[in-house]
Amino acid sequence: MFHHVKELQFNARVSRPDPRFARLLLEQFGGGNGELKAAMQYFVQAFGCRHAYPDKYDLLMDIAAEEFSHLEIVGATITMLLAGVNGEMKNAVERSSLSKVMEGKQGREELVHEALTNPQFLVLSGGGPTVTDSVGHPWSGNYVNANGDLTVDLRSDIAAESRAKIVYEYLLQFTDDPLVQESLRFLMTREIAHFQMFSAALQSIRPNFPPGVLQGDPRFTHTYFNMSNGEDVRGPWNEGEGPWKDGGQWAYINDPISQVRATEGLVRQPIEGAPVTDEETRALDRELSAVRSAEVKTAMPSGETSWSTYDNGGAGQSGSIARKPRKNK
């Protein structure tokens, strides 16, 4: 159950109208890296881990709810940045009055030009936020990444927070309004906090690498192919232990063309660098498959179920599972 509290999580304020920046800020309202995308992504992901990872369900729902509150902050800021414009758009008689808001005839002409590049922003919305990005592309469910594997979803969420953070960082360069900057810094900082939360949640799942259940083919998991001419560039991505900390080492293939030919298209590629054999990898596949399957099956109730239980005395219980016994026929 959602309950709307009229006070914003962070008190959004503006010093003066700025329709041009309002349009840019639409990126964080209905854009591919915006607050609506984040809220819907975490909301959708939560359902898949409801039984197996109830703690992560709680985390995802909490952050999704906060992202909706951030969407409200962005929408409120856009509306305040359009103060005057949205009122003047309703003035169907005195068309010239819009120029007062837009600092003269030139400002009005520029606003008309911007409306042509994003017609929904002013022509259809009348001066409020639209569920689009800054150039008028409508929000799409395709923005939402939910793969049904929590280790994959959390990595998507870490990436989403990173992209949202950098968009706010860029937006800060396009406004000199100190009050708007204050709101943007708050929103940007919460992206950092969510990044850390998702990172911690991912680390609490063991094992979490590689993503998913199946292990990789050990002939190729620790192999780096030098696909460029010129000086060899080496680093922790192609030499030494790498990120695994599993005792493996990178196997550097300096001449991949010769290697492919010598191994008949890598079919006869030997295992180099990986600390496990093919048989051990398959055993790990079976073991982890059983573990992940058991996590879901043991958490799933049998018989008729309901999503929540309700306390008639007051506080409802979110995140609980109510079982109803089967009736014997």
N, C-alpha and C positions, 0 to 999 in steps of 0.2 A: 504494500500500500504506500503510495506517495502522498505526502502532505506538503502543500506549497506554503512556505513562509515568505511573507511579502518583503522582509528585509533581505537585501543582497548579502552574500557571504563576505564580499568586499565592497565598500561603498563607492560605486563608480561615480566619477565627477568629470565635468569638462569645464574649461575656462570660457569657451566661445564655440559657436557653430563652425563646422569644417566639413562640408559635404564631400569634398574630394577624399579626405582621409576616411570618412565613413564608408566610402566605396571600397577602399583598400581593406578596411577592417572586416568586410564581408568574407574574406578568406578564412577568418577564424569563426565565422558563423556557419556558412554552408559550404566551405571549401573542403578539399580532399584531406587536409591535415588539421581541420578545425575541431571545435568543441563538440559539435553534433556527431561528427564521425567518431570521435573518441568515446563519447557517451554510448552510442549505439554499439560500438565494437565490444566494449567491456561488458555491456548489458547482455549481448547475445552470447558471448563466450562463457558467461557465468552459468548458463543453464547446463552446459555440457559437463561441468565439474561439480554439479550440485550434490551428488551422492559420494563420489570417490574422494573429493577434496572439499569438504564443507568449509574449511577455513579459507581456501582460495575463492570459493563462491562468495563468501562474505567480503573479501578484499575487492573482488571485481565489482560487486554491486555497490559497495561504498564509493569506489572511485568513479563508477558510472554516474552515481547520483551527484557527486561533486562536479563532474564534467557538465551535467545539465545545469548546475548552478552557475558554472562558468559561461555556459551558453547564454544564460540570462544576463550576466554582466556584460558580455559582448553586445547583445541585443540592446540593452539599455544604453550603452555608450554610443552605439550607432544612432539610436533615436535622439539622444541629446545632441549629438554632432549635427543632426539634421533639424535642430530646433529652429523654427522660422521657416525653413524650407517646407516642412510637411504642412505647416499652417497655410503658407502662401499657395501651396498646390491646390488647396481647397477654395482659393479665391478665384472663382470662375469668371468674375466680372472685371476685376482690375488686374490684368495680366502683367502690367509693368511693375507691380509691387515686388515681384520676385527679384528684380534687379537690386533692390535695397539690401536684401539678404546677401546677395552674391557680389557686393561691392561694385556696383555699377553695371553698365551694359556689357563690358568685356567678360565680367564674371558670369553673367547670365548666359552669354553665348558659349562660354567654356562648359558650363553645366549642361547646356543643351547638347553639345558635342559629346560629352561623356554619357549622356542618356542614350545617344544613338549607338554607342559601343556596348552599352549594357541597358537595354530598354526596360527590363523589368524593374531595375533599381528605383527609378522615379516614375516612369509612365504607368506601370502596373501597381506598384506598391504604394504610391502616394507619399513616399518619404519615410517609410519604415524599413526594417531589415527584410531581406528576402532570403529564401533558403537556396542561395546560389553562392558561387565564388565571386571574386571581384570583377570578372568579365562576363558574368551572367550564366555560366554553366550551372544547371540545376544539380542539387545534391543527389547523390546516387548511393544505393545500397552496395554497389560495387566497391565503395571505399572501405567497407567493413571486412576485416580479416578474422575469420573464425574457422579454425581447422579441426576442432574437436580433439586435439592433443594439447594438453596444457603446456608442455615444454615448448611447443611451436607457438601457441598463442601468446605466451608471456614474452617470447622474443619479438613477436610482432608488436606487442604493446610497448616494449622498450624502444623499438624503432619509431613507433608512432609518437611517443613522448619526445624523442629526439627531434623529429621533424617539426612538431608543433612548437618546441622551444626555439628552434632557429627561425621560424616564421615570426614569432613575437620579437625576436632579436632584430630581424630586418624591419619589422613594422615600427619599432622604436626610432628608426632613423628617418621616418617620414612624418613625424609630428613633433612640434616644439611645445605642445601644450603640456605643462608639468603635471596637471591633474590626470590627463589621459596616460601620460607616461607612467604615472604611479600605478594605475590599474593594470597596464600592460606588464609592468615589472612583477606585480603580484601574480598574474596569470602565468607568466614565463617561469617564475620561481616554483609554482605548483607543478609545472611540467617536470622540473628537476626532481621534486619530491616524489612524484609518481614514478619516475624513472628508477629511483632508488628502491621504492616499494616493490616494483615488479622484479627488479634484479634480485632482491632479497628473497622474494617468493620463489623465483626460479632456482636459486641456490638451495632452497629447503627441500627440493625434490631430488632424490638420489636414486639411480643415476639420472642425469638430465642431458647427457651427451653420448652419442649424437642425438639430435632431435628425433622424436618418435620412438619406435620400439626396435626396429631391425638395425643391426650393426652393418657397417660398410664392408665391402670386399677388402680383406687385408692386403691384397696385391696393390691396391690403389689408395687406401686411406692415408698413407704416409708418403705418397709420391708427389713430387713437384716436377712438372714438365717445363723446361726452359723454352718458351715459345717465341723468343725474340733473338734477333741477330745483334751482334755487338758485344760490349762488355757485360760480363755476368754480374748481376746485382744480387747480393746475398743478404739475408736477414733472418729473423726468427720465423718468418713465414716459409722459408725453404731450406733452413739448415738448423742443426741442433735438435733439441728435444721438442720444440714447438709448444703449442698450448695444452697438450693433453696431460702432461705430468704422469704418464702411464708407463714410462720406461722406453717408449718408442723414439725413433729418430727420423728426421726427414731423409728421404732418398731422393737425391737430386739427379734428374735425367738431363744431362747437358745437351745431348743430341737426340731429341725425341723421334726424328725421322728414322734414324738408324735403329733405334730401339723398337719402334713399331714394326719395321720390316723384319728384324731379327726374331721377334716374338710372334710373328704371324698375326699381326694386328692386335697385339697385347694378349692374345689368347693364352700364350705360354709365358706370360709375364711372371717372374718369381716374386715371392714376398720379400720386400726389402724395407727395413725400418720398423714395420709393425711388430708389436710385441706378442701377437697371438697368431695361431695357425688358423687355417680355414675351418677345421673341425672345432676348435675352441670358439670361433666366431659363431658357428651355427648353434653351439651349446648355449652361448650367451643370448642368441635370438630366442631360443625356446624358454630359457629361464626368465628373461624380461617379459616375454609375451605372457607367460603364466602369471607373473607378478602384477602386471598392468590389468590383465583380465580379472584377476581376483580382487583387485582394488575396487573395480566397478561392481562385480557380481555380489561380493559380500556386503556392499553398501546398499544394494538395491533391495527394497522390501518385497516380500511376496504377498500375494493377495491384493485386495482392493486397497488403494492408498490415496492419501490426499497430500497436497504440497505443504500445508501449514496446519498448526493447531492454534486454537484461539482461547485466550484466557478471558472468561466471562467477567472476571473481577477487574479487568482494566487492560493491562499491557498485553498485546498480542505477541506471539512468538514467531519471529521470522527465522527461516532456516531450519525448521523442524519438520519431521516427517511423521504423519499420523497414519498408523496402520489400523485397518478394520479387518476383523477376523472373517474368514470365509464361512459362509453358511453351509452346513451339511445338508445335502439333499436327501 
